[in-house]
Each structure stands twice: as structure tokens, then as C-alpha cells.
């Protein structure tokens, strides 16, 4: 059996966020064992010094702390089933994906039956921010398990936050992503207005970012909005973002909480996908507003 050390971390899911997390953990001096269903992701992981494993169970057997960063609830449940059936699996699983709370609670229950403690730890930040170790961890669950994970969290994030009982991490992420959705559309709208008014987009970005109109979403998406080009992706593709906004909408509706600004932004995201921008960055909503304004594109 592999001997666990304080400087070993296991990572399942090596996509945009997971690969950035693994890079930062390696640079922080961790040995990182990782797995992904994508051969290309596994190859890229090995090239930066990671230790690829051919299954989630192999990852969990080699690390006390296991991190999952997954694209869907189906992927989470498949991993949970594999870990629950694997003796010698990691004792703590920090789940960083943005998923519905019902799915995370079901996963927590399954893992508890196998003696594995699960933390609900979604991340706040984009893919480009993750590369720069500029993401936040919204952690919730047993405090002692969180404390055990702190060195790992500090290895790939700017700041981990402990938010109390399991599920509070996801709830906080829904609130944060609600604002991201509104701010993303607002940034696109501002650039469309600036272009329609004949202002220089780069100058507008520099001046507005320095004042009361600045935001993290504007800063992150600024280079794309200035160029009016939304590839390569700096945050996430619109098709994947659709999953996140549906989770927010469903959760707010379940609480009978009105979200009028968020609701007003949704048709713009839907129109961007309908117009063929689904595989481009979320900032491509700017194109929808520019089209409405009759602005030409390159």
C-alpha cells in the first residue's frame, strides 16, 4: 500500500480547472497523483510532472486528501461508486465542482458508508484565474477534515474560506455565480455601448476598470472584450456555463427567492448559444448585444 505523506495530493478531473490546480500544487512542492478520462489531459498532466493513474481508485490509494473537479453530477456519482467499492481509498474527498446540492448530499452519504469524509468545496474563479492561483475555496463540512486539507487548499488557491456545515460552500458559490452571470452580461453591454459611441475599447477598459464601474468579471474578460474575440477560453465555454446558471435558477426557485437581474441576463446567454457561440467563452454574450446594436464584426 502507498504511504501517505503530507505533501501528496490526489486529483480526479484534469480539465481547465483541474489542470491548473495540479500545476500549482506541483509548483508548491506537492507530489500529485491524477486521473482523467481524457488521454490528452493525462498526457499534459504527465508532461508537467504529475503522476498519472489509470483509475480513481488508484489515485485515492496514494493520497490522504483527494480532490475532485468534475463536469457533471453523473461523473461525480461514477467516481463515488468506484471509491466506495475500493478498500484503502483516500479518507477525505474535497469536492470542488459546481453541482446541485442534492447530488452532493447523495455523494456525501454514499462515501460516509465507506468511511470517507466528503467536503463540499466549490471554487470561485475562472480558468485563467486558477492558472494564476487566484481562486477561492468555499469549503464546508467537518472542521477537522477542512483543517487536514488546508495545506492542499493553500497550494492551489489564493484563499480558502471555511463556511460551516456541509452545503454552505455550494450555497455561497450559487450566490457568487449569480453575480458573475449579471456582471458578465453587464460587461458585454458596456463594451457594446462604448463601440456604438465610437470610444476606443482598450481605453474604455483602462479608464472604467480604474473607477467605480470596475469589477472582477470586467478585469478577467477585458482582453477578450477589447479584441472582440472569445477563443481561447479564459473562463469557461457557454455550453458548460449553462449548467451552472440552471443550478442557480433551480435553487433560487426552490427557495421562492426572486432574482430579477439574474433572470434578465438569462435570455442573453441563451441567445449566445443559439447564435453559435456555445463553444466560446462566456464573454461572447457581448456579440449578442453588438448584433442587437447593429455593430459589425471583423
Beta strands, then each sheet from edge to edge (+ up, - down):
strand 1: 8-12
strand 2: 31-35
strand 3: 51-52
strand 4: 65-68
strand 5: 92-95
strand 6: 117-124
strand 7: 136-140
strand 8: 159-162
sheet 1: 3+ 2+ 1+ 4+ 5+ 6+ 7- 8-
end
